[in-house]
Amino acid sequence: AALALGLAAAVPATAQENPIHADGYLTPASEIADVVTAPREEWVTLGNLSPDGRFFLHQVGVGLVSLADMARPHRNLAGLYVDHVAHRNRNLTMRGTERMELIDAETGDRTEVSIPTGTRAHGVSWSPDGSRIAFLASYPTETHLYVADVATGASQRISPRPVLATRVTSPSWSGDGAFVYTVLVPEGRGAEPTAPAVPTTPMVRVTRDEENRLRTYPTLLREPHEKDLVEYHTTGQLARITPDGRMESVGAPAMIESINPAPDGRHVRVRTTQKPFSYIIPVSAFASEDEVWDESGDMLVTLDSQEMRKGVRGGNNNNNNDRRALQWRPDGQGLSFLQREPRPSGDDAEEAEEGEEDRPRMDRVMQWLPPFGDDDMRVVYESETRIQSVAYSDDAQVLFLTERDGREEHVYAVFLDNPEERHTLYRRDTDDRLDDPGSLETRPGSLGVRVVRMTPDGGSVFLSGMVRDENPLEVAPRPFLDRVAIRTGESERIFESRADAFERVTAILDDDANRVAVTRESPTEVPNGFIRQVAGGSERQLTENRDLTPTLTAARREHHRVRRADGIEFNMQVTLPADWNGEPLPGMIWFYPREHENQKSLDDAAANLNINRFPMVGTRSAEIFTLAGYAVLQPEHPIVGPSGRMNDSFVPDMIANHLAVIDLASREGYVDRDRMSLGGHSYGGFGTINAMVRTPFFRAGIAGAPNNNRLLTPMGFQREPRLLWESRETYTEMSPFLWAERLHGALLVYHGDDDQNVGTFPDNSWRLFHALNGLGKTSSLYMYPYEGHGQVARETLLDMWTRWIAWLDHYVKEARDDVPPPPTADADASLER
C-alpha cells in the first residue's frame, strides 16, 4: 500500500511515533545527529592569504542554515531570489560569516576582525596592498559596506546609505586602494511596486519562427508586475567610497549585474541588464551589455552586447573577429584581449584568397588604451596558432601564453623586448592523464590584478600539479611544486607530497617560494596547515583542526575494481561499520550515472581518486548509513556508448553495473544480497527509480530530487543532445514513470518544494507518487518547504536522516516474511530490456 504523506509541519516532534508516518520535523539517533550537525565551519584552512603574504584570513560561517532564515520573506523572480525587505540576494540572508580572524603567517598569532553585532559578513575582499579588508555586513533589514584595518582588526561603516546587494554581492577595490566600489540603493527610491488587485492581462506566450531549444526552467516571469519587480530590485547606484567614508556617485542608476574597477582607479567595467525582459528564460539569461565607464559614469565603450540567450539552435556561433579574454592589464595601461587578425576586405580580398595558404591569419594579443576608441588599440604580440589564454608579469613586460594544436598544449613565455623568441615552459599531450607538468602559480599584482608569480630576479616561475599513477586504487596522487627557469625551461622540483599522505601547497608566502603553506591529511589524519621552509623541510603547525566525526573516521573503507559482464571496469568504495564482525550486512548502493565514450574516458575521469584523503563526511554523505548498520557501496556508474548516443545503452548498462556491484560485494562477504537497497540524488535519484522498475535486486530505494519522466525534458538532458522526437525510444526507455507498474520494492522520494534545477521540478515527484499510489505500490513522498535542489536547513537534514533510516530498517534490515526477498540475480534475464 502507498503511504500518502503531505508536507511536514514546521514544529518539533516531541514524541517520535513511526517516523515513516509522523508529521513534524524529526531528529534521528544522537550518533547520526552529531555527524549531521558537526561544526564543519570551524575548520581552518590556510588559503586566503593577504596580497603582502603576511596574514591568512579565516572566516567562520553560520554553519547549517536554519529553517527560520529560509522562511524569511523573499521573492523568486525568474530564478533571482531577493530578500525584498533587506534589498539583497536571499543567499546573503541565509548564509554568511559570523566571525573573522587574521592568522599571522610568521607567528601564528590571531587577531579578531570586528563584525557589527547582529550581522553577518559577505564578499570579503583584501585591499591591493593587504592593509585593509572590505566586506558587506547584513543587518536584518539592510546591508552596509565596512572596511577593517588589518593592523588592529577594527572596522567601520563607510556606506552612507544601504547597499543594494541583489546582483553585486561583493565590494571591489580600485587598484590604488583609494576607493571601494559598490552598488547602493538609489537615493529617493520609492516603495516596491504593488501587484494589481485585478489581473491586467492573461498569460500570453507565442512561438517564433526559429527552433528555440529552451531547457525546462522551473520558475519564469509570468506577468508585467513581475517585470516591474525585477527592474525595481536590480536598479542601483554605482558608487565609489574612500576607506574613510567619502562617497562619489558614478553615473546614473542602472540594472547593474557586475562591476570590475580598473587598476588605474579611473575606469570601471560595468555589466548591466537590458530590456526587453522575457517570459521564457530566467533573469540570468536576459540581455546585457558590458561597458567601460569613466569616473563620472560616462560610458566610453561597449565591450560586449549579449543578446537574450534563448536557446536557438546555432544561434551562439563565435565570430572569429570577436574580442576574447577581455581583462584589465596588471600595469594599469588599459585593457588586454585576444583577437584573430581581420579578414581582408574590399579590393585586397581576391589577392588575399590567392595567397591565403602562404599567410595564415594571425592570432593577436591586443592592448586597448583609454579612451578606448578604435584608434587606441595596438598589437602586443601575434602567433600563427590560436591563443587559448594570456597571463602577465606584474609590469606586463612578460607574456605567458597557452596554445593548443590538436591534443598538444604548449605553454611558453615571451619577453616583449624580444618578442620573436619563445621560451617553452612545457608541452604536453592533453589526452594523457598522467602527463601533468602543472599550472602557472599566480599572485595578486601591485595594482590588484592577478599576475604570474616570478622570482625576484624575473628568471623563473612556478608550476603546481599532480603526480598520478596508472593505478589510483594502489598509489595516491602526489601534489608538487616546480621552479622553472623561463629562458631554458630547466625545472627543479622544490616540493612533492609524501607517498603516505596527501600534502598540497595552499599558498606561497614569498616570490622565491622559500616559505609555503602546506595542508597535510591522510585517511586517519585530519587536514591541518603548516608553514614549511622549502630548503630543509622544517615546518611549524598553524592550525589545530580536530576530527568532527570520529565514529565515521573509524569506519572500514576499501576500494575495489568492478568488472562488468561486457568487460567494462570501474571503481567502487566500500564503507563498513567500524565494528563489522565479518557477517554479511544489509547493503546500500549510493550512485550517480555518468556518461563515457569508452573505457579510456572512464579511467581518465577516475584519475583523481585519492586514497590518501581524510574521509570528509558531509551532511548527506552516504557513509552515515554505516552508523545504522549498513554496508555502503559507492561505485562509479558508467553509461558507455558513442558520443551523442550514450543513453541508447542506459538501461542495459545500469542493470549490468548493479549486478556486477552486488556480485562482488556478496562474494567478498560485505552484503546479504537478499537485503539490498539503493539511493541517489538528482540524476542518481532518477537512476534509482529506473533500477527499481527494471530489476528485482532491491528491497527499497531512496530517490532524491529526481526526474522520472524524460518526456518532460524533451529538448535534451544531462549529456543527451538529441530531442525527444529524434530519439523517442531512448527517452521512453529511460522514463521510469512510464514503467511504474513494474516497480519492485519500497520507494522513498524526497524533494525540495522550491527546486529550481533544470529538469527536476517538484511536480515530477508529486506525479510519480500519485501514480504509485494508484498502482498499489509501496512508496512515500517527503516534500521540504523552502528547500531547493539540495537540502540545506538543519531541520530538513535531521528529518531526512530520521525517515531514511526508518524506511531502510523497516523494508531492508528487518525484512518481514510478507515481503518476499528478491530472487538471486540471473545475469541473462537481468540484461533483458
N, C-alpha and C positions, 0 to 999 in steps of 0.2 A: 504494500500500500504506500502511496506517496504521502509525504509529510508536508502539508501546506503551511508554510511559515511566512509571516509578514515581517515588517520592519521591527527590530528590537527597540523597545522603549529606552530612552536615554536616561535610565535610572540604574543605580547599582543593584545587583542581585543580592538580597540579604540572605536568602536560603536557597541553595542551589538544588533545584529539582533536576530531573533528567535534562542535561544540557542540550540534547538534541531538540527538545520541545520548548525549553524555557524562554520566556520573554526576559528583557533586561540585558545589560552588559555584564557578562560573566567573567570570572577570574579562574585560571587554571591552578593546578597544584603549585606550591611555592617554588619547587625546583625548576619548573618551567617559567613561572612568572619572573623569577630572579634573572633568568637568562634574557628574557624579552625586554625587561626594563633596566638592564645593566647600564651604568652611566658611561656609554661609549664616548660621549662628548668630552670627557675629562682627559682622554689620552692626548699626550703631547707629541707633536711631530716637529722636527727641525727643518722646516721648509720655507716659511715666509720670511726671508732674510731682507734686512734693510738694504737699500742701494749702496750704503757705505760699508756693508759687511760686518757691522758691529752688533746688531741685535736680531734675534728671531722674535716674531710676533705670534703669540699663542692666543687663540680665540676659543672660548668655551661657549658652546651653543646652548640652546634651551633644552636639548635632549628630545625626548619624544613629544610630539605635538599633542596638545590637549584638545579634546573634542569641543571644549568651550571656545577655544580660539578659532577652530574651524567653523563653528556655528555663528561667529560674529557676522553681522550683516555685510553682504557683498553682492556684486553684480557680475554675472558671466556675460560679457559682450563678445560673442563670437570667438570664444577662446581666450579673451583678455579678461582676467579676473581682477576686479577692482574693489578695494575697500573704499567705498564711496564716502564713508564718514571721515576717514583719515587721509583721503586723497593720495592713495598709494596702491601699489600692487598688493594683492591679497597675500602673496608669499611673505612679504615683509611683516605682515600682521601675525602670521602663524609661526614664523621662524625668526632666527636672528641670534646675535651674540650677546650673552648676558655678562660676560666677564672677559677682559683682555689684560694680558701682561706681556712685558718685554723681557726676554731672556738674554742676558749679556753673553755673547758668543765666546768671550775670553774667560770670564769668571763663573758663569752660570747664575749670577745674581739676577733676581727678578724684581721688576718694577711694575706696579699696578697702573694700568691706564684707566683713568676715571671715565665712567659712563654715567650719564644722568640717572638718578634713582627713578625706577619705574619704567625705564626704556630699554630697548634692545638696539644694538648697533648693526649696521648693514653697510656693504660696499666699502669696506675699509681699504684705504689707499695711502701708500707711502708718498711723501714729497720726493722730488728727484734727488735731493741731497741727503735724504734719510733723517732729517732733523724734526719732521712733523708727520702726523698721521691725520688724515681727514676721514670722516665717517658720517653716515646718516644715523640719527637717533629717532626711533619711532616711539612717539607718545601714543596714548590711547586714541586721540582724535586728530593728531597732526604729526608731521615729520620735520626735523630741523637738521641743519648742517653744523657739524662740530669739527674743531681742529684741536689735536692734542700735541703737547710739547714732549718730545721723546726724552729730553733730559730729566723732566720731573714727573711725567705721566699725567699732568694736569691738563684738562680740556676746557674749551669754552665754546659757546654757541656763537656762530658768525652769521647765520641767515637771519635777515630782518623780518621775514615772514615765512610761512610754511613752504616746504619743498613739495613739488608735485612729483611723486615717485611712482607713477603708474607705468611708465616705459623706461625712463632713465633712473636706474636704482643705485647708481654708484657715482660719487663725485670724481672729478678728473682735474689733475694739476696741470698748470702751464709748465713748459719746460724749464723756466727760470724759477719756478716755485713761488712766483709773486701772486698768483691767483689760483683759486679753486673754482672750477666751473660746475654749475648745477642748473636744474630747471626748477623754477619757483611757481607757486600758484599765481596766476596773473592778478595784478592789482585791480581791485574793483570787480572781480568776477562775481557774477550773480549766483543765484541759487541753481541747483541742479534742475534741468528741465523736468517738468511733471508730465506724467502719462495722461493722454486724453481720457476723459471719463467714458467716452463712447468711441469705439474704433472709427478711424477716419478712412480706412481702406481695407479691402480684403487682402489676403496674401497673394501676390502676383508673381508668377515665375513663367518665363517664356524661353524656349530654346533658341539657339542661334544656328547659323548655317554650318559652322565648323564643328568637328568632333571635339568634344570637351570632356576629357578623361579626368574627371574630378574624383578624389577619394571620398569616402563616406564620412564626412565631417559630422560629429555629433551635435555641435551647437553652432548656429549661424544667426545672423541678424534676421529678424522676422518682419519688422515694420519700421516706418520712418522715425518713430520716437527713439528707437534703439540707435539709429544713426546719430541722432542728436546727442545721445548719451556718450557715444564713442568720441565725438568731437569735443564735448564738454570735458571729459575726463582725461583727454590726451593733449589738450591745448595748454601749453605752459610758456613761461617767460624764461628764456635763456639768460643767465646772469653769471658774472664772474665776481668773486668776492675775495678780498685780501684776507690773510690769516688774522688780521686784527679787526675784521668785520666791515670794511668799506666796500659797498656793493655798487656795481655798474651793470645796468641792463644792457643786453646785447640783442639788438634787433627787436622786432615786434613778436608778440606771442604767436606760436605755431604749434602744430601737432608733431612734436619732436620725439623721434624714436631713439636716437643715439647721438652722442657728441664725442668729439675727438680733438682736443686742443692741439695746436701746432707747437713744436718745441720753441719757436721764436716768441711765443706768447702774444702774437699779433693776429693770428688767424685761428679759425676753428672749423673743423668739418662737422656738418650738421645733416643728419638724415631725417627727413620729415615725411609723414604720411600725406598722401594726396587724394583728393576726391576725383571721381565719384566713388562712394563706398559700394560694396557688393553684398547681395543676399546669398551668394552661393559659395563663398570662400571665407575662411576665418580672417580676423583682423591682421594676423601675421603675414597674410598673403596679399594685402592691399597694395596698391601702387605707392611708390615712394621715390623721393629724389635725394641724392647725396650731393651736397653743395659745400663750397668754401665761403665762409663769411669773414669779414674783417672785424676789427674791434668795435665798430659802431653797429654791426649787424647787417651791413650791406652785403648782398650776395655778389661774389666776384665771378664764380663759375659754377656750372652744374657738372659734376664729375660723372654722374650716372643717373639715368632715369629708369627706374624699374617699373614696368607695367604690371597690372594685376596678374598674379600667377594663377591662371585659370585651368591649367592642365591641358591646353590644346595640343594635340599630337603634332610634334615637330615645331612647336611654337617657341622653343627656347634655344635655337641654334646659335652658337657663338659666331660672331663676326671676327675674322682674323685680324681686322684693323682695330678692334676694341682695345682699350687700355686695360691691362691686367695688373693685379697685385699692387694696387694703389696704396701708398703708405707715406707717412712723413719721413723725410730724411733725418737721420740722427744728428746731423750737424746744424739743423735749423735752416737749411737752404732749400726750402720749398718741398715739393713732392717728388717721389720716385714712382715709376711704373714701368711695366713691360709692355712692348708693343711690336707687332710684326711690321716690317717695312711696308709702306703702302704699295699697292699695285700701280704700275704705270697707267696713266690715263691720257686721253687726247691723242695728239699726233705721235707720241712716243710708244703707244700701245703695241702697234704692229712690230716695230723693231724689237721691243722687249719680248714679244712672243717668240720671235725667231731665235733669240739668244737666251731664252729662259733656262735651258738646261745648263748653260755655262755660268749663269749668275743667279743663284737661289736668292729668294727674298730673305733678308737678314732679320733676325730677332734682336730687339734692342732693349737696353736699359736706358731709360729716359729720365731727365731731370726737368721739373716744371717749376719755374721761379715765379714769385709774385710779380704782377697782379694776376698771373695765371691766364694770360691771353695766348692766342695761337703762336705769337712770335716769341713767347717766353720759354719755349721748350728747346732742349738740346740733347744730342745723343751722347751718352756717357760711355757706352760700350755696346758692341754688337757681335752676334755669333750666327753662324750658318745653321746651327741646331736650335730648335725651340728651347727656350729657357724656362724651366719649371718654377724657379724661385731665385730671389737675390736677397742677400743679407749684407750688412755693412760693418766696417770697423767704426769706432766712435767718431773719428774725424771724416768718415765717408770716403777715405782715400784708398781703401782696400775693399774690393767686392768679393763676395763668396757666392758662387753660382752653382746651381744644380741643373743638370741637363739629363734627359733620358733619350736614348736611341734604342728602340725596341725594349729588350729586357735589361740593357746595360744602363746603370745610373753612374753619372760622372759628376763628382763634386770637386771644384777647383777654385783657386784664388787668383785674382788679377789686381796687381798694383797699378793704379791709374797713371803713375809716372812712366810706366812701360806696359801699356795695355795689350801689346802684341804677344806678350809672354803669359802662358797659362801655367799655373803651378798646381798640379794634381794632388789633391788630398786623399782621394780614393776613387776607385772604380769598383762596382760590384754588380753581380747578377741578381736582379730583383726576384728571380724565380727560385733562388737558392736560399731557403730559410735559415741555413747555418752560416751564410755569408753576411755577417753584421759588422761592418767596420765602425759603426757608431754614428752619432749625430753631433753636429757642432754645438758646443756649450755657448750659451748667451748670458748676458747680464744687462741690467738697466744702464743705459748710457748716461753721459753727463747731463743731457737735456731730457731724460726720461724715456727715450725710445730704446727698445731692446737692441743690443748690438752683439756681435760675435766677441766672445771673451778671448783676448790676446794677451800674451805675456808682455810685461812692461817694455821689453826691447822690440816688440812688434814682430818677433820672428816665429812665434809658434801659436797654435790654437789647441783646443782640447776636444776630443771626441769621446762621448759616453755611449756605451752599447751593452750588448749581452752576448756572452759565450754560451752557445747552445749545443746540445748533444743530439745525436741521432735517436737516442732512446731516453726521452724525458721521464719515463717511469723509473729509471735507474739513476740518471745523472741530472741534477738540478741545474738550471741556468745560473750563470755567474756574471753579475754586472761588472763592468770595467770602466776605467778612465785612462785614456791615452793622451800623451802630449805629442803633437805632430809638428815638425818643422815645416813651415809653409813652403819655402823655396826648394827644399829637397824631398819632401814627403816622408822623411825619416820619422819613424814612430817609436815612442818609448812608453811602455805600459807602466803607469805610476800607481795604479790601484786595480786590484781584482779581488772579488769576493772569495772567501774561503769556500772550500767544497762542501763542508758540513753545515753551512749556514747560508742565509741569504742576506748579503750586505750590499747596500747601494748608497751612492753618494747623493745626498739630497740638497747640498749646497756647497759651493766653492767660496771660500772666505777671502781669498786674495787672488790677484791676477796671475801669480806664479803657481797657484794651486798648491802652495806649501801646506795649507791647512784646509781640511774639508770636513763637512758634517756628514756622518755616516749613520744610517739606520741598520741595525742588525736584528735578525729574527731567525728562528728555527721552529721545527714542529713542537718543541717544548719550551722555547724561549720567547717571551713577549717582546714585540718590537720596541727597541729603545734607541735613543740618539746619543752619539758620541762625537766629540771633536778629535780628529785624528791628525797627527803630524805625518805627512806623507813620507818624509825621509825618516826612516827608522821605525815607523808604525806605532809610536806611542799614542795613547788616546786617553781621553777623560770623558766619563759618562755625564751627560747633562740632563737626562730625563729618568724618571723612576716610574714608568708605566707598570701597572700590575695586571695580572690575569683577571679579567672581569667575569669569565665564565669557566672556572676551573673544572666543573663537572663535565663540560664538553671537551675541554682540552685533554682530559684523561681518556676520552673515548678512543677506541682502537680504530685506526684508519689503515686501509690497504688499497693499493692500486692494481688494477688488472687490465690486461689486453683481452678484449672480447672479439671472437671471430664469428661472423655470420655464416649461414649456410652457403651463401654465394661468394664467400671469400673476403668480403669487406671486413676490415678490422677497425676497432675503435676503443677508446679508453673508458675506464669506469673507476670511480672511487667508491669504496665500501666503508661505511662507518658503522661500528658496532658499539653497544653499551660497554662502559669501562669494565663492568663485572661479568661480561659474557662468559658463560661456562662451556661453550662449545656445542651446546644444543641448538638445533635449527630454530630460528626466530620468525615471527610474522614479519613480512617484508614490505617495504615501501620503496617504490621506484619513483624518483622525482626527476623530471626530464624536460627538455625543450628541443623540439625538432629543428635541425638546421640543414640547409641545402648545400650539396657539394657536387662538383662535376665528376670527381674521381677520387681514388684513394689518396693521391698526392695532395689534392686541395684539402682533404680531410686532415691529413697529417700536418700540413702547413698550419692549419687553424689550431691544431692541438699543441703546436711547438711551445706555447707559453705556459704549459703545465709546469708547476713549480712544487716539487715535493719538499722543498725546504721552507715553505711559507708557514708562519704560525697560523693555526686554524682560527681564522676570524669568523665569528658567528654573528650573523645579523638577526634582526627581529623576526624575519621569516625564513631563516635558514632551515633546510630540511633536516640537518643533523639533530635538531631539537627533538625529533621523533625518537631518537635513541633513549632519551630520558624516560620515555613511556614504554621502553622495552622492544623497540622495533629495530630491525636491521635496515639501514638506509642505503639504497643503491642509487648513485648519481652517475649514470652513463652519458656519454655523448650519444646523440640520437640522429645519425646521418640519414638524409634522404638523398640518394645518389642518382644522377642522371645527366644527360646532356644539357648544356646551357639553354635556358628558356623552356625546357621540358622536364625539369627535375620532378615536378609534382605528379607526373604520369605514374611514377612508382611510389607515391606517398603511402598508399595503403599496404602493399606488399612489403615495402621496406620497414614500415612501422611494425608490422607483425613480426618480421624477421628479427628486428632489433630486440623487441621484448622477449621473444622466445630464446634468443641467444643469451640475454642477460639472466633470465630466470634459470636456464640450464646451467650456466656457470655458477651462479650463486647457490643453487641447490647442490651441485656437485661438490662445491667447496664446504658445504655444511653450514652456510650462513643463514639460509632461509628454508622455511617449510613452504614448498611450492603450492600447497593447498591453502595457504593463508597469505595471499599476496594482495597488495594494494598498489595504487599508483597515484601520482598527482603532478600538477604543474600549474604555472601561472601564465596568463595571456595565451601565446601560441602553445605553451605547454598545457594549459587548460583545454585548448582546442584538441591537442593530441590525446589528452586523457579521455575525453568523451569519445573520440574516434576509436581508441583502443578498446573501450568498453562496449562499443557496438560491433566491433569486428573480431573480438577474441573472447574466449571463455576463461582467460587466465586470472582474472582479478575479482576478489570478493567485494571490493569497494574502491572508490576513487574520489579525489578532491580536485575540482576544476575551478581555477581562479580567473575571474575577468575574461571568460572565453568568448570567442565567436563559435557558433556551432552550425552556421548556415552560410556557406560561401556564396549562395545566390544573393545575399545581401551585400556582398562586396564585388559587384560584377566587373569593376574596372581594374581588377588585379589586387593582390595582397601579398605580404611578405616579399619573396623574390619571384612571385608568379607574374610574368609580364603580359600574359595573354588575357584577353577579355573573356567573359563568360561564354559569349557566343562563338568564340574561336576555339574553346576547349570545354564544351558543355559536359562531356563525360567526366573529365577530371574534376571539375567543380562539383558535379553531382556526387561522385565517389568520395570526395573529401568532406562532404557535408553530413555530419552525424545526425543532424536534425531530421534528415530525410530517411534515416535508418533507425530511428529511435525505438521502434518496436523490437529491435534486436538487442537492446541494452542488457548486458549481463552485470549482476552485482548492484551495489547500492551507491548512488552518485550524489555527492555533496557539491553544490555550486555556491560560490561566494562572489560578490561583485560590489564594486563601489557605485553608489547611486548617482555619482556625478562623473563617471568615467568619460574622459574626453579623448581617449586614444582612438585613432582612426580604425574603424572596423570592429571594435569591441563594445559598441554602445550597449547599455544595460538591457535594452529590450531583448537582446539575444537570450539572456538568462531567464527573463520572465516567460518568453515564449517557449523555451525548452521545458521549463518546469511545468507550464500548462500542458504541454504535450505528454510529458512523462506521467503527470497526474492522471490524465485521461486514459493513458495506456495501462494504468495499474502498476507502474514501475516504482521502485524504491528510490526516493530522491528527497533532497531538502534544498532549500534556497535561502541564503542569508544575504540581504541587501544592507549595505552600510551607509548611513546618511553622511553626506558631505565628502565622502571619500572619492578619489579619482581612480586612475588605473592601478596604482599601487597604494595599498593601505598604509597609513602612517600614524593615525591617532593612537595614543596609549590604550584607550578604552577598546578601540576596534581590535588591536593586535591581541590583547589579552583574551577578548571574547572569541576571536577566531581560533586561537590555540585550544581553548576550552572545548569548543564544538568539534574541531578536527579530531582531537584525541578521543572524545566520547564516541564519535562516529566510527573511527577505526577500531576502537576497543569492542564496540558492540557487534560490528559486522565482520571483523577480521580476527582480532586476537581471541575474542570469546565467541567464535563461530558456533552457532546453535545447530542442533540436529535438523531443524525445519528449514535451514538454509543450506542446501547440499553444496559440498565443496566442488570447485571447478574440476573438470577432468584433467588428467595429465595431458599436457600438450602433445599433439601429434604433428610432426613437422609438416607433412604433406597437406593435411587438412587445414592447418593454420594458415598456410600461404595461399589458400584459395581466396579469390577476390569476391 
